[in-house]
């Protein structure tokens, strides 16, 4: 249970970093907006993300994994369509860049949390 909450916190922080760096991505609702968007993105990622990754596996292999950026951008757009707390202006630039930034921020934050918890 603790690892799920830490993962949820990391995704929320990654959304905060992404919204801070990109003008085309905004999250409204304050702290609870980040909590809601990260929870909803996690649910969308688990349900639809698994299906999309499985369907696009050949294309992902051909592009050496770069197509996963597009899949994550699609998942961000789906989350944007479901909730009014997340706003992404355009798919091509903002969602793709948000996907890249969120991936990098998540890796860095997971590494930081692992380093802190190891002490």
Biopython code that builds the backbone (N, CA, C, O; Angstrom):
import numpy as np
from Bio.PDB.StructureBuilder import StructureBuilder

atoms = [
    (1, "UNK", "N", (0.825, -1.198, 0.000)),
    (1, "UNK", "CA", (0.000, 0.000, 0.000)),
    (1, "UNK", "C", (0.868, 1.261, 0.000)),
    (1, "UNK", "O", (0.548, 2.261, -0.642)),
    (2, "UNK", "N", (1.968, 1.178, 0.736)),
    (2, "UNK", "CA", (2.867, 2.330, 0.813)),
    (2, "UNK", "C", (3.479, 2.645, -0.552)),
    (2, "UNK", "O", (3.625, 3.810, -0.921)),
    (3, "UNK", "N", (3.833, 1.601, -1.293)),
    (3, "UNK", "CA", (4.447, 1.809, -2.605)),
    (3, "UNK", "C", (3.449, 2.425, -3.594)),
    (3, "UNK", "O", (3.846, 3.197, -4.467)),
    (4, "UNK", "N", (2.181, 2.098, -3.467)),
    (4, "UNK", "CA", (1.164, 2.696, -4.338)),
    (4, "UNK", "C", (1.026, 4.183, -4.038)),
    (4, "UNK", "O", (0.918, 4.994, -4.957)),
    (5, "UNK", "N", (1.028, 4.540, -2.773)),
    (5, "UNK", "CA", (0.929, 5.956, -2.401)),
    (5, "UNK", "C", (2.160, 6.741, -2.841)),
    (5, "UNK", "O", (2.046, 7.886, -3.279)),
    (6, "UNK", "N", (3.330, 6.130, -2.725)),
    (6, "UNK", "CA", (4.550, 6.803, -3.170)),
    (6, "UNK", "C", (4.524, 6.975, -4.685)),
    (6, "UNK", "O", (4.910, 8.029, -5.190)),
    (7, "UNK", "N", (4.081, 5.967, -5.409)),
    (7, "UNK", "CA", (3.971, 6.065, -6.873)),
    (7, "UNK", "C", (2.981, 7.157, -7.267)),
    (7, "UNK", "O", (3.217, 7.902, -8.218)),
    (8, "UNK", "N", (1.862, 7.249, -6.527)),
    (8, "UNK", "CA", (0.855, 8.281, -6.764)),
    (8, "UNK", "C", (1.450, 9.672, -6.532)),
    (8, "UNK", "O", (1.204, 10.598, -7.305)),
    (9, "UNK", "N", (2.227, 9.806, -5.470)),
    (9, "UNK", "CA", (2.891, 11.070, -5.176)),
    (9, "UNK", "C", (3.888, 11.440, -6.279)),
    (9, "UNK", "O", (3.976, 12.602, -6.675)),
    (10, "UNK", "N", (4.625, 10.467, -6.764)),
    (10, "UNK", "CA", (5.600, 10.714, -7.829)),
    (10, "UNK", "C", (4.905, 11.175, -9.102)),
    (10, "UNK", "O", (5.378, 12.102, -9.761)),
    (11, "UNK", "N", (3.799, 10.547, -9.457)),
    (11, "UNK", "CA", (3.063, 10.960, -10.660)),
    (11, "UNK", "C", (2.501, 12.369, -10.477)),
    (11, "UNK", "O", (2.529, 13.168, -11.413)),
    (12, "UNK", "N", (1.994, 12.682, -9.288)),
    (12, "UNK", "CA", (1.501, 14.032, -9.014)),
    (12, "UNK", "C", (2.602, 15.075, -9.123)),
    (12, "UNK", "O", (2.387, 16.154, -9.676)),
    (13, "UNK", "N", (3.779, 14.757, -8.597)),
    (13, "UNK", "CA", (4.913, 15.674, -8.717)),
    (13, "UNK", "C", (5.376, 15.808, -10.165)),
    (13, "UNK", "O", (5.786, 16.889, -10.589)),
    (14, "UNK", "N", (5.313, 14.719, -10.922)),
    (14, "UNK", "CA", (5.683, 14.783, -12.341)),
    (14, "UNK", "C", (4.703, 15.673, -13.106)),
    (14, "UNK", "O", (5.106, 16.413, -14.002)),
    (15, "UNK", "N", (3.411, 15.601, -12.753)),
    (15, "UNK", "CA", (2.438, 16.511, -13.359)),
    (15, "UNK", "C", (2.742, 17.960, -12.993)),
    (15, "UNK", "O", (2.609, 18.855, -13.828)),
    (16, "UNK", "N", (3.152, 18.194, -11.743)),
    (16, "UNK", "CA", (3.478, 19.556, -11.318)),
    (16, "UNK", "C", (4.682, 20.097, -12.097)),
    (16, "UNK", "O", (4.679, 21.251, -12.526)),
    (17, "UNK", "N", (5.695, 19.276, -12.275)),
    (17, "UNK", "CA", (6.876, 19.691, -13.036)),
    (17, "UNK", "C", (6.495, 19.969, -14.487)),
    (17, "UNK", "O", (6.944, 20.954, -15.073)),
    (18, "UNK", "N", (5.677, 19.112, -15.055)),
    (18, "UNK", "CA", (5.261, 19.279, -16.446)),
    (18, "UNK", "C", (4.444, 20.551, -16.630)),
    (18, "UNK", "O", (4.665, 21.301, -17.581)),
    (19, "UNK", "N", (3.503, 20.795, -15.725)),
    (19, "UNK", "CA", (2.679, 22.008, -15.822)),
    (19, "UNK", "C", (3.530, 23.257, -15.610)),
    (19, "UNK", "O", (3.243, 24.309, -16.181)),
    (20, "UNK", "N", (4.565, 23.147, -14.800)),
    (20, "UNK", "CA", (5.447, 24.290, -14.551)),
    (20, "UNK", "C", (6.314, 24.593, -15.772)),
    (20, "UNK", "O", (6.571, 25.759, -16.075)),
    (21, "UNK", "N", (6.766, 23.551, -16.474)),
    (21, "UNK", "CA", (7.667, 23.741, -17.607)),
    (21, "UNK", "C", (6.952, 24.065, -18.922)),
    (21, "UNK", "O", (7.497, 24.784, -19.760)),
    (22, "UNK", "N", (5.746, 23.543, -19.106)),
    (22, "UNK", "CA", (5.030, 23.739, -20.373)),
    (22, "UNK", "C", (3.874, 24.714, -20.196)),
    (22, "UNK", "O", (3.049, 24.558, -19.297)),
    (23, "UNK", "N", (3.824, 25.716, -21.058)),
    (23, "UNK", "CA", (2.714, 26.669, -21.008)),
    (23, "UNK", "C", (1.411, 26.060, -21.492)),
    (23, "UNK", "O", (0.341, 26.526, -21.101)),
    (24, "UNK", "N", (1.467, 25.037, -22.327)),
    (24, "UNK", "CA", (0.265, 24.429, -22.890)),
    (24, "UNK", "C", (-0.400, 23.408, -21.991)),
    (24, "UNK", "O", (-1.456, 22.880, -22.341)),
    (25, "UNK", "N", (0.192, 23.114, -20.840)),
    (25, "UNK", "CA", (-0.380, 22.151, -19.897)),
    (25, "UNK", "C", (-0.676, 22.879, -18.596)),
    (25, "UNK", "O", (0.222, 23.448, -17.976)),
    (26, "UNK", "N", (-1.941, 22.859, -18.184)),
    (26, "UNK", "CA", (-2.328, 23.478, -16.919)),
    (26, "UNK", "C", (-3.178, 22.509, -16.114)),
    (26, "UNK", "O", (-3.953, 21.722, -16.659)),
    (27, "UNK", "N", (-3.010, 22.590, -14.814)),
    (27, "UNK", "CA", (-3.813, 21.795, -13.891)),
    (27, "UNK", "C", (-4.461, 22.758, -12.921)),
    (27, "UNK", "O", (-3.781, 23.523, -12.238)),
    (28, "UNK", "N", (-5.774, 22.717, -12.867)),
    (28, "UNK", "CA", (-6.515, 23.599, -11.964)),
    (28, "UNK", "C", (-6.993, 22.799, -10.761)),
    (28, "UNK", "O", (-7.008, 21.568, -10.781)),
    (29, "UNK", "N", (-7.375, 23.505, -9.732)),
    (29, "UNK", "CA", (-7.893, 22.841, -8.546)),
    (29, "UNK", "C", (-6.902, 22.721, -7.413)),
    (29, "UNK", "O", (-7.195, 22.080, -6.403)),
    (30, "UNK", "N", (-5.735, 23.323, -7.557)),
    (30, "UNK", "CA", (-4.759, 23.304, -6.471)),
    (30, "UNK", "C", (-4.210, 21.911, -6.217)),
    (30, "UNK", "O", (-4.052, 21.115, -7.143)),
    (31, "UNK", "N", (-3.922, 21.625, -4.956)),
    (31, "UNK", "CA", (-3.348, 20.344, -4.565)),
    (31, "UNK", "C", (-4.264, 19.187, -4.925)),
    (31, "UNK", "O", (-3.804, 18.162, -5.429)),
    (32, "UNK", "N", (-5.561, 19.344, -4.669)),
    (32, "UNK", "CA", (-6.504, 18.261, -4.962)),
    (32, "UNK", "C", (-6.651, 18.037, -6.457)),
    (32, "UNK", "O", (-6.982, 16.932, -6.887)),
    (33, "UNK", "N", (-6.411, 19.069, -7.253)),
    (33, "UNK", "CA", (-6.395, 18.896, -8.704)),
    (33, "UNK", "C", (-5.273, 17.967, -9.134)),
    (33, "UNK", "O", (-5.469, 17.097, -9.984)),
    (34, "UNK", "N", (-4.098, 18.151, -8.547)),
    (34, "UNK", "CA", (-2.966, 17.271, -8.851)),
    (34, "UNK", "C", (-3.228, 15.842, -8.370)),
    (34, "UNK", "O", (-2.889, 14.877, -9.054)),
    (35, "UNK", "N", (-3.828, 15.719, -7.199)),
    (35, "UNK", "CA", (-4.156, 14.392, -6.670)),
    (35, "UNK", "C", (-5.149, 13.691, -7.594)),
    (35, "UNK", "O", (-4.965, 12.523, -7.938)),
    (36, "UNK", "N", (-6.207, 14.408, -7.995)),
    (36, "UNK", "CA", (-7.234, 13.834, -8.851)),
    (36, "UNK", "C", (-6.673, 13.469, -10.230)),
    (36, "UNK", "O", (-6.927, 12.372, -10.728)),
    (37, "UNK", "N", (-5.924, 14.368, -10.840)),
    (37, "UNK", "CA", (-5.387, 14.115, -12.185)),
    (37, "UNK", "C", (-4.400, 12.946, -12.154)),
    (37, "UNK", "O", (-4.410, 12.111, -13.058)),
    (38, "UNK", "N", (-3.556, 12.876, -11.136)),
    (38, "UNK", "CA", (-2.596, 11.775, -11.079)),
    (38, "UNK", "C", (-3.296, 10.444, -10.832)),
    (38, "UNK", "O", (-2.885, 9.424, -11.385)),
    (39, "UNK", "N", (-4.349, 10.435, -10.010)),
    (39, "UNK", "CA", (-5.099, 9.191, -9.792)),
    (39, "UNK", "C", (-5.813, 8.760, -11.066)),
    (39, "UNK", "O", (-5.793, 7.585, -11.432)),
    (40, "UNK", "N", (-6.441, 9.715, -11.734)),
    (40, "UNK", "CA", (-7.153, 9.404, -12.966)),
    (40, "UNK", "C", (-6.198, 8.945, -14.063)),
    (40, "UNK", "O", (-6.503, 8.006, -14.798)),
    (41, "UNK", "N", (-5.052, 9.596, -14.175)),
    (41, "UNK", "CA", (-4.056, 9.181, -15.161)),
    (41, "UNK", "C", (-3.551, 7.773, -14.854)),
    (41, "UNK", "O", (-3.324, 6.983, -15.770)),
    (42, "UNK", "N", (-3.377, 7.457, -13.583)),
    (42, "UNK", "CA", (-2.957, 6.111, -13.213)),
    (42, "UNK", "C", (-3.965, 5.059, -13.627)),
    (42, "UNK", "O", (-3.591, 3.992, -14.113)),
    (43, "UNK", "N", (-5.250, 5.356, -13.436)),
    (43, "UNK", "CA", (-6.308, 4.412, -13.821)),
    (43, "UNK", "C", (-6.355, 4.262, -15.342)),
    (43, "UNK", "O", (-6.429, 3.145, -15.855)),
    (44, "UNK", "N", (-6.313, 5.379, -16.059)),
    (44, "UNK", "CA", (-6.319, 5.336, -17.525)),
    (44, "UNK", "C", (-5.098, 4.587, -18.034)),
    (44, "UNK", "O", (-5.194, 3.803, -18.978)),
    (45, "UNK", "N", (-3.962, 4.825, -17.416)),
    (45, "UNK", "CA", (-2.717, 4.176, -17.823)),
    (45, "UNK", "C", (-2.787, 2.668, -17.612)),
    (45, "UNK", "O", (-2.324, 1.904, -18.458)),
    (46, "UNK", "N", (-3.357, 2.234, -16.501)),
    (46, "UNK", "CA", (-3.435, 0.805, -16.227)),
    (46, "UNK", "C", (-4.404, 0.118, -17.186)),
    (46, "UNK", "O", (-4.092, -0.940, -17.732)),
    (47, "UNK", "N", (-5.569, 0.713, -17.389)),
    (47, "UNK", "CA", (-6.593, 0.055, -18.204)),
    (47, "UNK", "C", (-6.311, 0.212, -19.704)),
    (47, "UNK", "O", (-6.092, -0.778, -20.403)),
    (48, "UNK", "N", (-6.316, 1.440, -20.187)),
    (48, "UNK", "CA", (-6.147, 1.670, -21.625)),
    (48, "UNK", "C", (-4.696, 1.581, -22.070)),
    (48, "UNK", "O", (-4.412, 1.141, -23.184)),
    (49, "UNK", "N", (-3.779, 1.996, -21.208)),
    (49, "UNK", "CA", (-2.367, 1.964, -21.569)),
    (49, "UNK", "C", (-1.874, 0.555, -21.854)),
    (49, "UNK", "O", (-1.099, 0.335, -22.785)),
    (50, "UNK", "N", (-2.323, -0.392, -21.054)),
    (50, "UNK", "CA", (-1.925, -1.779, -21.281)),
    (50, "UNK", "C", (-2.426, -2.286, -22.622)),
    (50, "UNK", "O", (-1.700, -2.963, -23.350)),
    (51, "UNK", "N", (-3.664, -1.959, -22.944)),
    (51, "UNK", "CA", (-4.245, -2.388, -24.221)),
    (51, "UNK", "C", (-3.519, -1.732, -25.389)),
    (51, "UNK", "O", (-3.167, -2.402, -26.359)),
    (52, "UNK", "N", (-3.293, -0.414, -25.297)),
    (52, "UNK", "CA", (-2.607, 0.292, -26.380)),
    (52, "UNK", "C", (-1.180, -0.197, -26.579)),
    (52, "UNK", "O", (-0.719, -0.325, -27.713)),
    (53, "UNK", "N", (-0.480, -0.471, -25.484)),
    (53, "UNK", "CA", (0.895, -0.964, -25.608)),
    (53, "UNK", "C", (0.938, -2.351, -26.248)),
    (53, "UNK", "O", (1.840, -2.655, -27.029)),
    (54, "UNK", "N", (-0.036, -3.181, -25.913)),
    (54, "UNK", "CA", (-0.087, -4.520, -26.495)),
    (54, "UNK", "C", (-0.412, -4.466, -27.987)),
    (54, "UNK", "O", (0.204, -5.171, -28.787)),
    (55, "UNK", "N", (-1.379, -3.630, -28.358)),
    (55, "UNK", "CA", (-1.762, -3.508, -29.766)),
    (55, "UNK", "C", (-0.623, -2.937, -30.604)),
    (55, "UNK", "O", (-0.393, -3.377, -31.730)),
    (56, "UNK", "N", (0.084, -1.963, -30.056)),
    (56, "UNK", "CA", (1.128, -1.285, -30.825)),
    (56, "UNK", "C", (2.520, -1.881, -30.611)),
    (56, "UNK", "O", (3.516, -1.238, -30.944)),
    (57, "UNK", "N", (2.609, -3.064, -30.076)),
    (57, "UNK", "CA", (3.906, -3.680, -29.804)),
    (57, "UNK", "C", (4.802, -3.794, -31.043)),
    (57, "UNK", "O", (5.989, -3.481, -30.954)),
    (58, "UNK", "N", (4.280, -4.230, -32.189)),
    (58, "UNK", "CA", (5.174, -4.280, -33.361)),
    (58, "UNK", "C", (5.729, -2.906, -33.757)),
    (58, "UNK", "O", (6.906, -2.782, -34.095)),
    (59, "UNK", "N", (4.880, -1.884, -33.714)),
    (59, "UNK", "CA", (5.337, -0.538, -34.055)),
    (59, "UNK", "C", (6.331, -0.011, -33.016)),
    (59, "UNK", "O", (7.271, 0.707, -33.355)),
    (60, "UNK", "N", (6.116, -0.370, -31.770)),
    (60, "UNK", "CA", (7.043, 0.030, -30.711)),
    (60, "UNK", "C", (8.407, -0.631, -30.909)),
    (60, "UNK", "O", (9.445, -0.005, -30.694)),
    (61, "UNK", "N", (8.397, -1.879, -31.312)),
    (61, "UNK", "CA", (9.663, -2.579, -31.560)),
    (61, "UNK", "C", (10.386, -1.975, -32.758)),
    (61, "UNK", "O", (11.602, -1.787, -32.726)),
    (62, "UNK", "N", (9.633, -1.670, -33.815)),
    (62, "UNK", "CA", (10.245, -1.090, -35.022)),
    (62, "UNK", "C", (10.878, 0.264, -34.722)),
    (62, "UNK", "O", (11.953, 0.578, -35.236)),
    (63, "UNK", "N", (10.207, 1.074, -33.884)),
    (63, "UNK", "CA", (10.730, 2.407, -33.572)),
    (63, "UNK", "C", (11.654, 2.401, -32.358)),
    (63, "UNK", "O", (12.016, 3.464, -31.853)),
    (64, "UNK", "N", (12.032, 1.233, -31.891)),
    (64, "UNK", "CA", (12.932, 1.067, -30.746)),
    (64, "UNK", "C", (12.393, 1.749, -29.483)),
    (64, "UNK", "O", (13.158, 2.307, -28.696)),
    (65, "UNK", "N", (11.091, 1.697, -29.303)),
    (65, "UNK", "CA", (10.458, 2.213, -28.102)),
    (65, "UNK", "C", (9.994, 3.652, -28.174)),
    (65, "UNK", "O", (9.313, 4.124, -27.264)),
    (66, "UNK", "N", (10.346, 4.360, -29.236)),
    (66, "UNK", "CA", (9.963, 5.769, -29.331)),
    (66, "UNK", "C", (8.455, 5.958, -29.492)),
    (66, "UNK", "O", (7.933, 7.023, -29.162)),
    (67, "UNK", "N", (7.751, 4.950, -29.989)),
    (67, "UNK", "CA", (6.304, 5.070, -30.147)),
    (67, "UNK", "C", (5.603, 5.129, -28.787)),
    (67, "UNK", "O", (4.451, 5.555, -28.708)),
    (68, "UNK", "N", (6.275, 4.714, -27.733)),
    (68, "UNK", "CA", (5.689, 4.811, -26.390)),
    (68, "UNK", "C", (5.429, 6.261, -25.991)),
    (68, "UNK", "O", (4.542, 6.531, -25.181)),
    (69, "UNK", "N", (6.193, 7.192, -26.549)),
    (69, "UNK", "CA", (5.956, 8.616, -26.292)),
    (69, "UNK", "C", (4.600, 9.016, -26.837)),
    (69, "UNK", "O", (3.863, 9.760, -26.191)),
    (70, "UNK", "N", (4.266, 8.527, -28.024)),
    (70, "UNK", "CA", (2.969, 8.827, -28.631)),
    (70, "UNK", "C", (1.840, 8.186, -27.824)),
    (70, "UNK", "O", (0.789, 8.797, -27.629)),
    (71, "UNK", "N", (2.055, 6.961, -27.359)),
    (71, "UNK", "CA", (1.029, 6.294, -26.555)),
    (71, "UNK", "C", (0.783, 7.061, -25.263)),
    (71, "UNK", "O", (-0.367, 7.256, -24.869)),
    (72, "UNK", "N", (1.855, 7.502, -24.596)),
    (72, "UNK", "CA", (1.689, 8.285, -23.370)),
    (72, "UNK", "C", (0.995, 9.612, -23.645)),
    (72, "UNK", "O", (0.210, 10.082, -22.821)),
    (73, "UNK", "N", (1.274, 10.220, -24.789)),
    (73, "UNK", "CA", (0.588, 11.459, -25.165)),
    (73, "UNK", "C", (-0.898, 11.208, -25.384)),
    (73, "UNK", "O", (-1.728, 12.031, -24.997)),
    (74, "UNK", "N", (-1.237, 10.096, -25.993)),
    (74, "UNK", "CA", (-2.648, 9.742, -26.186)),
    (74, "UNK", "C", (-3.323, 9.528, -24.832)),
    (74, "UNK", "O", (-4.457, 9.964, -24.631)),
    (75, "UNK", "N", (-2.644, 8.869, -23.914)),
    (75, "UNK", "CA", (-3.204, 8.654, -22.575)),
    (75, "UNK", "C", (-3.394, 9.976, -21.837)),
    (75, "UNK", "O", (-4.369, 10.144, -21.105)),
    (76, "UNK", "N", (-2.472, 10.907, -22.024)),
    (76, "UNK", "CA", (-2.637, 12.237, -21.432)),
    (76, "UNK", "C", (-3.842, 12.953, -22.034)),
    (76, "UNK", "O", (-4.595, 13.607, -21.312)),
    (77, "UNK", "N", (-4.031, 12.838, -23.338)),
    (77, "UNK", "CA", (-5.185, 13.460, -23.991)),
    (77, "UNK", "C", (-6.494, 12.822, -23.526)),
    (77, "UNK", "O", (-7.494, 13.522, -23.364)),
    (78, "UNK", "N", (-6.504, 11.521, -23.311)),
    (78, "UNK", "CA", (-7.702, 10.854, -22.799)),
    (78, "UNK", "C", (-8.014, 11.348, -21.392)),
    (78, "UNK", "O", (-9.173, 11.596, -21.056)),
    (79, "UNK", "N", (-6.980, 11.489, -20.573)),
    (79, "UNK", "CA", (-7.176, 12.027, -19.224)),
    (79, "UNK", "C", (-7.687, 13.458, -19.288)),
    (79, "UNK", "O", (-8.540, 13.847, -18.490)),
    (80, "UNK", "N", (-7.180, 14.239, -20.222)),
    (80, "UNK", "CA", (-7.649, 15.607, -20.434)),
    (80, "UNK", "C", (-9.121, 15.624, -20.825)),
    (80, "UNK", "O", (-9.867, 16.497, -20.382)),
    (81, "UNK", "N", (-9.547, 14.670, -21.650)),
    (81, "UNK", "CA", (-10.944, 14.608, -22.078)),
    (81, "UNK", "C", (-11.876, 14.200, -20.943)),
    (81, "UNK", "O", (-13.041, 14.596, -20.919)),
    (82, "UNK", "N", (-11.367, 13.413, -20.010)),
    (82, "UNK", "CA", (-12.213, 12.926, -18.912)),
    (82, "UNK", "C", (-12.413, 13.989, -17.839)),
    (82, "UNK", "O", (-13.518, 14.129, -17.315)),
    (83, "UNK", "N", (-11.383, 14.730, -17.506)),
    (83, "UNK", "CA", (-11.462, 15.688, -16.402)),
    (83, "UNK", "C", (-11.270, 17.123, -16.889)),
    (83, "UNK", "O", (-10.591, 17.378, -17.884)),
    (84, "UNK", "N", (-11.879, 18.036, -16.170)),
    (84, "UNK", "CA", (-11.701, 19.452, -16.498)),
    (84, "UNK", "C", (-10.538, 20.067, -15.723)),
    (84, "UNK", "O", (-10.198, 21.229, -15.946)),
    (85, "UNK", "N", (-9.929, 19.313, -14.825)),
    (85, "UNK", "CA", (-8.797, 19.828, -14.051)),
    (85, "UNK", "C", (-7.501, 19.849, -14.848)),
    (85, "UNK", "O", (-6.578, 20.591, -14.510)),
    (86, "UNK", "N", (-7.421, 19.045, -15.896)),
    (86, "UNK", "CA", (-6.229, 18.998, -16.748)),
    (86, "UNK", "C", (-6.584, 19.599, -18.101)),
    (86, "UNK", "O", (-7.592, 19.236, -18.707)),
    (87, "UNK", "N", (-5.746, 20.520, -18.568)),
    (87, "UNK", "CA", (-5.952, 21.131, -19.869)),
    (87, "UNK", "C", (-4.656, 21.040, -20.669)),
    (87, "UNK", "O", (-3.611, 21.533, -20.243)),
    (88, "UNK", "N", (-4.743, 20.400, -21.834)),
    (88, "UNK", "CA", (-3.613, 20.310, -22.754)),
    (88, "UNK", "C", (-4.066, 20.993, -24.035)),
    (88, "UNK", "O", (-5.065, 20.597, -24.637)),
    (89, "UNK", "N", (-3.332, 22.017, -24.451)),
    (89, "UNK", "CA", (-3.759, 22.838, -25.589)),
    (89, "UNK", "C", (-3.732, 22.108, -26.920)),
    (89, "UNK", "O", (-4.731, 22.126, -27.639)),
    (90, "UNK", "N", (-2.635, 21.473, -27.271)),
    (90, "UNK", "CA", (-2.567, 20.805, -28.570)),
    (90, "UNK", "C", (-1.913, 19.440, -28.407)),
    (90, "UNK", "O", (-1.059, 19.232, -27.545)),
    (91, "UNK", "N", (-2.344, 18.512, -29.270)),
    (91, "UNK", "CA", (-1.802, 17.161, -29.157)),
    (91, "UNK", "C", (-0.345, 17.107, -29.584)),
    (91, "UNK", "O", (0.509, 16.608, -28.851)),
    (92, "UNK", "N", (-0.068, 17.622, -30.770)),
    (92, "UNK", "CA", (1.256, 17.372, -31.325)),
    (92, "UNK", "C", (2.369, 17.953, -30.470)),
    (92, "UNK", "O", (3.310, 17.238, -30.124)),
    (93, "UNK", "N", (2.288, 19.220, -30.123)),
    (93, "UNK", "CA", (3.398, 19.814, -29.380)),
    (93, "UNK", "C", (3.260, 19.614, -27.889)),
    (93, "UNK", "O", (4.165, 19.078, -27.251)),
    (94, "UNK", "N", (2.150, 20.032, -27.326)),
    (94, "UNK", "CA", (2.034, 20.028, -25.868)),
    (94, "UNK", "C", (1.931, 18.624, -25.280)),
    (94, "UNK", "O", (2.585, 18.329, -24.280)),
    (95, "UNK", "N", (1.129, 17.763, -25.876)),
    (95, "UNK", "CA", (0.974, 16.417, -25.325)),
    (95, "UNK", "C", (2.237, 15.582, -25.525)),
    (95, "UNK", "O", (2.624, 14.820, -24.639)),
    (96, "UNK", "N", (2.866, 15.719, -26.663)),
    (96, "UNK", "CA", (4.110, 14.970, -26.905)),
    (96, "UNK", "C", (5.207, 15.435, -25.946)),
    (96, "UNK", "O", (5.888, 14.614, -25.332)),
    (97, "UNK", "N", (5.375, 16.755, -25.821)),
    (97, "UNK", "CA", (6.379, 17.273, -24.886)),
    (97, "UNK", "C", (6.022, 16.933, -23.443)),
    (97, "UNK", "O", (6.908, 16.642, -22.640)),
    (98, "UNK", "N", (4.737, 16.966, -23.109)),
    (98, "UNK", "CA", (4.320, 16.594, -21.754)),
    (98, "UNK", "C", (4.656, 15.132, -21.476)),
    (98, "UNK", "O", (5.072, 14.784, -20.371)),
    (99, "UNK", "N", (4.475, 14.288, -22.470)),
    (99, "UNK", "CA", (4.822, 12.878, -22.322)),
    (99, "UNK", "C", (6.318, 12.699, -22.064)),
    (99, "UNK", "O", (6.715, 11.910, -21.206)),
    (100, "UNK", "N", (7.128, 13.420, -22.796)),
    (100, "UNK", "CA", (8.585, 13.330, -22.622)),
    (100, "UNK", "C", (9.004, 13.863, -21.257)),
    (100, "UNK", "O", (9.784, 13.225, -20.550)),
    (101, "UNK", "N", (8.489, 15.026, -20.889)),
    (101, "UNK", "CA", (8.858, 15.637, -19.607)),
    (101, "UNK", "C", (8.381, 14.786, -18.438)),
    (101, "UNK", "O", (9.108, 14.598, -17.463)),
    (102, "UNK", "N", (7.151, 14.269, -18.539)),
    (102, "UNK", "CA", (6.653, 13.419, -17.449)),
    (102, "UNK", "C", (7.481, 12.148, -17.300)),
    (102, "UNK", "O", (7.721, 11.692, -16.182)),
    (103, "UNK", "N", (7.915, 11.579, -18.408)),
    (103, "UNK", "CA", (8.741, 10.373, -18.335)),
    (103, "UNK", "C", (10.071, 10.654, -17.650)),
    (103, "UNK", "O", (10.507, 9.893, -16.785)),
    (104, "UNK", "N", (10.705, 11.739, -18.037)),
    (104, "UNK", "CA", (11.993, 12.107, -17.433)),
    (104, "UNK", "C", (11.817, 12.456, -15.956)),
    (104, "UNK", "O", (12.604, 12.020, -15.116)),
    (105, "UNK", "N", (10.783, 13.243, -15.638)),
    (105, "UNK", "CA", (10.536, 13.634, -14.244)),
    (105, "UNK", "C", (10.214, 12.424, -13.380)),
    (105, "UNK", "O", (10.646, 12.346, -12.231)),
    (106, "UNK", "N", (9.462, 11.486, -13.925)),
    (106, "UNK", "CA", (9.116, 10.288, -13.161)),
    (106, "UNK", "C", (10.357, 9.453, -12.860)),
    (106, "UNK", "O", (10.512, 8.959, -11.743)),
    (107, "UNK", "N", (11.230, 9.293, -13.829)),
    (107, "UNK", "CA", (12.462, 8.526, -13.611)),
    (107, "UNK", "C", (13.332, 9.195, -12.546)),
    (107, "UNK", "O", (13.855, 8.528, -11.652)),
    (108, "UNK", "N", (13.481, 10.513, -12.649)),
    (108, "UNK", "CA", (14.303, 11.244, -11.677)),
    (108, "UNK", "C", (13.695, 11.167, -10.275)),
    (108, "UNK", "O", (14.409, 10.937, -9.299)),
    (109, "UNK", "N", (12.381, 11.359, -10.176)),
    (109, "UNK", "CA", (11.724, 11.320, -8.866)),
    (109, "UNK", "C", (11.751, 9.919, -8.261)),
    (109, "UNK", "O", (11.937, 9.771, -7.053)),
    (110, "UNK", "N", (11.567, 8.891, -9.091)),
    (110, "UNK", "CA", (11.654, 7.522, -8.569)),
    (110, "UNK", "C", (13.056, 7.227, -8.054)),
    (110, "UNK", "O", (13.215, 6.586, -7.015)),
    (111, "UNK", "N", (14.058, 7.687, -8.765)),
    (111, "UNK", "CA", (15.434, 7.508, -8.316)),
    (111, "UNK", "C", (15.670, 8.245, -7.000)),
    (111, "UNK", "O", (16.315, 7.710, -6.099)),
    (112, "UNK", "N", (15.152, 9.469, -6.883)),
    (112, "UNK", "CA", (15.329, 10.248, -5.656)),
    (112, "UNK", "C", (14.613, 9.583, -4.477)),
    (112, "UNK", "O", (15.160, 9.520, -3.376)),
    (113, "UNK", "N", (13.402, 9.092, -4.703)),
    (113, "UNK", "CA", (12.675, 8.444, -3.624)),
    (113, "UNK", "C", (13.330, 7.123, -3.233)),
    (113, "UNK", "O", (13.325, 6.768, -2.054)),
    (114, "UNK", "N", (13.893, 6.385, -4.189)),
    (114, "UNK", "CA", (14.609, 5.157, -3.856)),
    (114, "UNK", "C", (15.870, 5.452, -3.064)),
    (114, "UNK", "O", (16.219, 4.707, -2.148)),
    (115, "UNK", "N", (16.561, 6.544, -3.413)),
    (115, "UNK", "CA", (17.777, 6.909, -2.693)),
    (115, "UNK", "C", (17.468, 7.324, -1.256)),
    (115, "UNK", "O", (18.220, 7.008, -0.335)),
    (116, "UNK", "N", (16.351, 8.038, -1.075)),
    (116, "UNK", "CA", (15.969, 8.484, 0.263)),
    (116, "UNK", "C", (15.497, 7.304, 1.104)),
    (116, "UNK", "O", (15.842, 7.209, 2.282)),
    (117, "UNK", "N", (14.718, 6.410, 0.520)),
    (117, "UNK", "CA", (14.193, 5.280, 1.283)),
    (117, "UNK", "C", (15.269, 4.240, 1.592)),
    (117, "UNK", "O", (15.100, 3.444, 2.515)),
    (118, "UNK", "N", (16.359, 4.230, 0.848)),
    (118, "UNK", "CA", (17.444, 3.286, 1.102)),
    (118, "UNK", "C", (18.267, 3.667, 2.323)),
    (118, "UNK", "O", (18.974, 2.828, 2.882)),
    (119, "UNK", "N", (18.181, 4.917, 2.739)),
    (119, "UNK", "CA", (18.985, 5.370, 3.875)),
    (119, "UNK", "C", (18.423, 4.934, 5.163)),
    (119, "UNK", "O", (18.986, 5.236, 6.215)),
]
sb = StructureBuilder()
sb.init_structure("model")
sb.init_model(0)
sb.init_chain("A")
sb.init_seg("    ")
for serial, (resi, resn, name, xyz) in enumerate(atoms, 1):
    if name == "N":
        sb.init_residue(resn, " ", resi, " ")
    sb.init_atom(name, np.array(xyz, "f"), 0.0, 1.0, " ", f" {name:<3s}", serial, name[0])
structure = sb.get_structure()
